[in-house]
Structures are given as C-alpha cells and as structure tokens.
Amino acid sequence: MVTTKDLQEYLNKFEEAVKEHNKLYYDVVNRWERLGLLEGLETGVKEECAVCFERMAMYLIYEKNPENCDWIFETVVFPIIRRVLDGSPALYPKGIGSFNGKFNPKEIEEFYYDNLDKVKEEVIELAKEKGKGLEDLDFEAEWTALMSNKLIEKYKEE
C-alpha cells in the first residue's frame, strides 16, 4: 500500500529531476546562444534549434569515425539545421517541439551524403548561371542553401 510519505518522497524526487532537466536544458540553450548561432531566432525555435545543435554536436564528437569525417559536412550541418528550423514552420504543424522528434543526426548525415553529388552539380550549375567560377561563389552559403532546401522537401514529403 502506498503511504502519504511514499507519495511525498516520489513527488520530491520527481521535482528534483525536473529541476535538473530544466538546468541542463537552459545550459544547452545558453551554450549555443554564446556561440551566436541562435541570434535572431524566435523563442521556441531558439530552444529547439539549440537542442538539435547539441544532439548533432554529440553525434559528431562521440559517434563519428575521425577517419571518416568530411569538413564540408561538419561546416555546413549547423547552418542547415538552423535554416530548416527557422524557415519551415510547415514542417512542424503540431508546434516547433514536434520537429525534434523527426531530427536524427545519423539520418541527417545519410541524407547529406545521399544528395552530395546532386548538390555538387547544382552548385556548379549555379556558378555557370551567374557567369562565375566556383572560386567566385560563397560556396559554403550556396551549399547550405541547396542542402537545406532538399532537406525541407524531404520533411514535407513525410
């Protein structure tokens, strides 16, 4: 039989766990805010973006094989995540928090490499259309924009 004392102990432990969770959550948000990567995002989007950044950072640090690292992926993945979250409210019709359920760092990486050749072709085509060489383009920005748009299309299809 559950006593009042047992119930009170359970509630106290639960309250402590919630406080610890909230502290960790705000530490994550503050870390990414200090880096400037959340600047200009609305409340709600900012917090979700920070959580996605943290998950991707942990994936890159702890799960990626260093010999298998691709500097372009590591450079553009955070701007891609930000762009997808900031520019696509249609991706989370049940609220911004519903995106985090879709966000899986390994799937993002697989998607990236599955679309790598197509995005390379599109960046080269873009340079030709603008009458420029690849060295004249902001390669990272163009790459990020194209990959973000492809990822947004993927999520809209789901």
Beta strands, then each sheet from edge to edge (+ up, - down):
end
